[in-house]
Amino acid sequence: MSQEIIIVDAFTDQPFAGNPAAVCVLPEPRDAEWMQRVASEMNLSETAYAYREEDAFRLRWFTPTMEVDLCGHATLATAHVLWSEGHLANDVPALFNTNSGRLTASRDGEWINLNFPAEPPVDTETPSVLAAALGATPIYVGKNRMDLLAEIDSEETLRALIPDLQLISEIPTRGVIVTCR
């Protein structure tokens, strides 16, 4: 069975810019192995799959190697596809059932507003490889269900970072967010 896949560049109005995500609107659920294989072949940071489920769309996200519980840019891309391809009228909000709960997207002119759950970080121990991975020593480290948040001392330090992605991959978290005041 063939299935249409649309690549959307999120966070931009220019082709080949922004953050690309593949979107596949399914007529019915497919098994996770198939979705994973397609995502691997797409080789983008995320491939999103949506299909109707009760009053909403079930939405799942896959990286080339695994399913993830939440992805902002692929949700934005999916909402865009649902409206632009006629799966939803422009004045109807997109409701998504996900592993992270109910998410919503609504149109505001040319903009799309997303409503995501707040998952603030809580203080945590600094992973032993973090300073070496970032090339800077964090002044604060927190963690939520999925990500590690590292605050460093200044914008100058932040802009000069050249992270060691191999070391970052050793940190048992979905992602590492680095920020400063």
Buried (B, 14 or more C-beta within 10 A) or exposed (E): EEEEBBEBBBEEEEEEEBBBBBBBBBEEEBEEEEBBEBBBEBEBBBBBBBBBEEEBBBBBBBBBEEBBEBBBBBBBBBBBBBBEEEBBEEEEBBBBBBEBEEBBBBBEEEEBEBEBEEEEBEEBEEBEBBBBBBBBEBEBBBBBEEBBBBBBEEEEBBEEEEBEEEBBEEBEBBEBEBEBE
